[in-house]
C-alpha cells in the first residue's frame, strides 16, 4: 500500500513540472517577440531621423542655390539726375574783402534697386561741399525700394553762409565768374534674400559742378558713382 501511494504522488508531480516548463517557454517566447518589436521600432525611428535630416539638407541646398543664382544680390545705383539753382544771392564786402553768398540748390536724384527682392536703407544725408569743406546738408529719410524699382527723390541743399566766412579763396572764385561745388550722397542698407541671407550694400554718388555767377545757374556737372556689396 505504501509503495502504491508513492507512485501516485510521482504521477501528480510530473504534470505540475510540465506546466511550469510550458509556462517558462511561453514567457521566453513572449520576451523574444517583444525584443524583435523593439528592434524593428528602433530601426524605423532611425530611418525617419535620417530621412528628416536629408530633407532639411536638400531644402538648405535649394535655398542656397536660389540665393546665389536667381536672387543673387546686385548693387543698387544712386544717380544724381539734375542740380538746379533755386536761389543765388552774392555780394562783396569791400572792407573785409569777403563774399557774402546765399545759395539754395534743388537736387533730383534716383535710387535704383536691380534686385529681385526689396532693398531697405537707413537714413542718411546729402552733402554740399566747397573745396573739401562741408557747407550744407539735407536729410534723406530711411525707406524701402520694391524689387526692380527706382525711387525718385528731390533734395534741397541750402548753403550755411557762416561756413564760408573763413574761405579767402571764395573771393577769387567769385571774381573769376564760377564757383566750384560738390554734392555727395551715400545710401547704405541691406538686401534680404528669402528672409534668411542678408547682405549689406551701399551706393554713393559724387558730383562736381560749377555755378555761374553771372547766369546764376549750373554750367557744368561731372558725376562719379560707386557701389559696394
C-alpha positions as semicolon CSV with decimal commas, in nm:
position;residue;x (nm);y (nm);z (nm)
1;X;0,000;0,000;0,000
2;X;0,278;0,246;0,085
3;X;0,459;0,182;-0,249
4;X;0,137;0,247;-0,439
5;X;0,096;0,578;-0,257
6;X;0,448;0,691;-0,357
7;X;0,386;0,611;-0,724
8;X;0,062;0,811;-0,712
9;X;0,249;1,118;-0,579
10;X;0,507;1,093;-0,861
11;X;0,230;1,094;-1,119
12;X;0,081;1,408;-0,966
13;X;0,415;1,591;-0,957
14;X;0,503;1,529;-1,327
15;X;0,205;1,726;-1,473
16;X;0,290;2,019;-1,244
17;X;0,651;2,024;-1,363
18;X;0,533;2,006;-1,726
19;X;0,303;2,304;-1,670
20;X;0,591;2,507;-1,529
21;X;0,811;2,419;-1,828
22;X;0,540;2,523;-2,077
23;X;0,482;2,849;-1,890
24;X;0,855;2,924;-1,891
25;X;0,873;2,857;-2,267
26;X;0,575;3,085;-2,329
27;X;0,740;3,361;-2,122
28;X;1,066;3,331;-2,315
29;X;0,872;3,333;-2,643
30;X;0,685;3,646;-2,538
31;X;1,007;3,818;-2,434
32;X;1,169;3,728;-2,764
33;X;0,874;3,869;-2,961
34;X;0,883;4,195;-2,763
35;X;1,255;4,233;-2,833
36;X;1,203;4,187;-3,205
37;X;0,928;4,454;-3,200
38;X;1,152;4,697;-3,015
39;X;1,436;4,635;-3,263
40;X;1,203;4,698;-3,556
41;X;1,069;5,014;-3,391
42;X;1,421;5,147;-3,332
43;X;1,515;5,074;-3,694
44;X;1,209;5,265;-3,820
45;X;1,292;5,556;-3,590
46;X;1,648;5,578;-3,723
47;X;1,521;5,571;-4,082
48;X;1,278;5,850;-4,002
49;X;1,555;6,065;-3,849
50;X;1,783;6,007;-4,149
51;X;1,505;6,096;-4,392
52;X;1,428;6,418;-4,200
53;X;1,794;6,522;-4,195
54;X;1,827;6,456;-4,570
55;X;1,511;6,659;-4,636
56;X;1,642;6,954;-4,431
57;X;1,977;6,934;-4,612
58;X;1,803;6,928;-4,950
59;X;1,591;7,233;-4,862
60;X;1,901;7,421;-4,745
61;X;2,087;7,339;-5,068
62;X;1,792;7,456;-5,280
63;X;1,767;7,783;-5,083
64;X;2,143;7,837;-5,116
65;X;2,130;7,780;-5,492
66;X;1,843;8,027;-5,528
67;X;2,027;8,283;-5,314
68;X;2,338;8,259;-5,531
69;X;2,164;8,250;-5,871
70;X;1,815;8,391;-5,918
71;X;1,817;8,600;-5,600
72;X;2,187;8,688;-5,613
73;X;2,220;9,038;-5,464
74;X;2,305;9,320;-5,702
75;X;2,438;9,664;-5,627
76;X;2,184;9,948;-5,605
77;X;2,271;10,261;-5,803
78;X;2,231;10,618;-5,682
79;X;2,215;10,870;-5,965
80;X;2,203;11,249;-5,944
81;X;1,978;11,335;-6,236
82;X;1,995;11,712;-6,215
83;X;2,107;12,003;-5,999
84;X;1,937;12,342;-6,037
85;X;1,981;12,674;-5,859
86;X;1,672;12,779;-5,667
87;X;1,827;13,089;-5,509
88;X;2,155;13,268;-5,564
89;X;2,247;13,594;-5,393
90;X;2,601;13,723;-5,370
91;X;2,764;14,047;-5,263
92;X;3,114;14,164;-5,181
93;X;3,221;14,321;-4,855
94;X;3,490;14,554;-4,988
95;X;3,624;14,644;-4,646
96;X;3,671;14,282;-4,538
97;X;3,743;14,151;-4,888
98;X;3,486;13,874;-4,841
99;X;3,194;13,741;-5,038
100;X;2,854;13,710;-4,874
101;X;2,679;13,422;-5,050
102;X;2,328;13,281;-5,016
103;X;2,267;12,970;-5,221
104;X;1,997;12,703;-5,242
105;X;2,022;12,404;-5,475
106;X;1,750;12,162;-5,580
107;X;1,889;11,813;-5,638
108;X;1,690;11,545;-5,822
109;X;1,829;11,202;-5,765
110;X;1,710;10,846;-5,812
111;X;1,795;10,524;-5,633
112;X;1,756;10,211;-5,843
113;X;1,715;9,865;-5,692
114;X;1,803;9,598;-5,956
115;X;1,745;9,307;-5,716
116;X;1,457;9,061;-5,725
117;X;1,399;9,136;-5,357
118;X;1,339;9,461;-5,171
119;X;1,619;9,693;-5,062
120;X;1,588;9,874;-4,729
121;X;1,825;10,159;-4,648
122;X;1,894;10,365;-4,339
123;X;1,856;10,740;-4,305
124;X;2,150;10,945;-4,432
125;X;2,233;11,292;-4,559
126;X;2,311;11,467;-4,885
127;X;2,617;11,689;-4,851
128;X;2,718;12,014;-5,020
129;X;3,092;12,088;-5,024
130;X;3,311;12,375;-5,132
131;X;3,672;12,278;-5,196
132;X;3,653;11,990;-4,947
133;X;3,468;12,185;-4,677
134;X;3,113;12,095;-4,576
135;X;2,889;12,397;-4,629
136;X;2,541;12,243;-4,637
137;X;2,347;11,922;-4,588
138;X;1,996;11,780;-4,618
139;X;1,848;11,468;-4,457
140;X;1,750;11,157;-4,654
141;X;1,489;10,955;-4,463
142;X;1,508;10,578;-4,434
143;X;1,294;10,391;-4,684
144;X;1,244;10,068;-4,876
145;X;1,256;10,015;-5,251
146;X;1,049;9,738;-5,407
147;X;1,219;9,474;-5,626
148;X;1,347;9,606;-5,960
149;X;1,207;9,954;-5,892
150;X;1,353;10,306;-5,884
151;X;1,284;10,556;-5,609
152;X;1,299;10,922;-5,720
153;X;1,391;11,184;-5,461
154;X;1,417;11,561;-5,452
155;X;1,653;11,721;-5,202
156;X;1,700;12,088;-5,118
157;X;2,055;12,184;-5,023
158;X;2,094;12,523;-4,857
159;X;2,428;12,685;-4,810
160;X;2,521;12,762;-4,449
161;X;2,676;13,105;-4,504
162;X;2,878;13,106;-4,183
163;X;3,078;12,809;-4,315
164;X;3,230;13,027;-4,588
165;X;3,335;13,326;-4,378
166;X;3,689;13,194;-4,344
167;X;3,726;13,092;-4,708
168;X;3,952;13,353;-4,866
169;X;3,956;13,166;-5,198
170;X;3,584;13,226;-5,246
171;X;3,657;13,585;-5,347
172;X;3,888;13,479;-5,630
173;X;3,634;13,218;-5,748
174;X;3,361;13,479;-5,738
175;X;3,571;13,724;-5,941
176;X;3,652;13,454;-6,197
177;X;3,279;13,405;-6,256
178;X;3,245;13,036;-6,149
179;X;3,206;12,884;-5,803
180;X;3,305;12,515;-5,781
181;X;3,086;12,298;-5,561
182;X;3,043;11,929;-5,490
183;X;2,736;11,728;-5,396
184;X;2,778;11,392;-5,226
185;X;2,512;11,130;-5,145
186;X;2,569;10,791;-4,982
187;X;2,299;10,537;-4,902
188;X;2,364;10,220;-4,702
189;X;2,123;9,936;-4,636
190;X;2,052;9,565;-4,660
191;X;1,920;9,322;-4,916
192;X;1,738;9,029;-4,756
193;X;1,713;8,710;-4,965
194;X;1,426;8,480;-4,861
195;X;1,447;8,639;-4,513
196;X;1,747;8,415;-4,443
197;X;2,052;8,567;-4,610
198;X;2,118;8,938;-4,550
199;X;2,375;9,133;-4,749
200;X;2,498;9,482;-4,665
201;X;2,517;9,716;-4,962
202;X;2,592;10,083;-5,011
203;X;2,571;10,319;-5,302
204;X;2,720;10,667;-5,336
205;X;2,739;10,944;-5,592
206;X;2,967;11,246;-5,606
207;X;2,910;11,533;-5,848
208;X;3,144;11,822;-5,918
209;X;2,959;12,123;-6,054
210;X;3,017;12,489;-6,132
211;X;2,779;12,773;-6,054
212;X;2,791;13,069;-6,291
213;X;2,791;13,397;-6,102
214;X;2,650;13,595;-6,396
215;X;2,388;13,344;-6,517
216;X;2,308;13,211;-6,169
217;X;2,282;12,851;-6,289
218;X;2,478;12,526;-6,313
219;X;2,716;12,544;-6,608
220;X;2,887;12,204;-6,575
221;X;2,834;11,880;-6,389
222;X;3,054;11,570;-6,368
223;X;2,945;11,276;-6,153
224;X;3,111;10,962;-6,024
225;X;2,919;10,664;-5,891
226;X;3,031;10,387;-5,659
227;X;2,863;10,081;-5,513
228;X;2,982;9,825;-5,259
229;X;2,840;9,485;-5,173
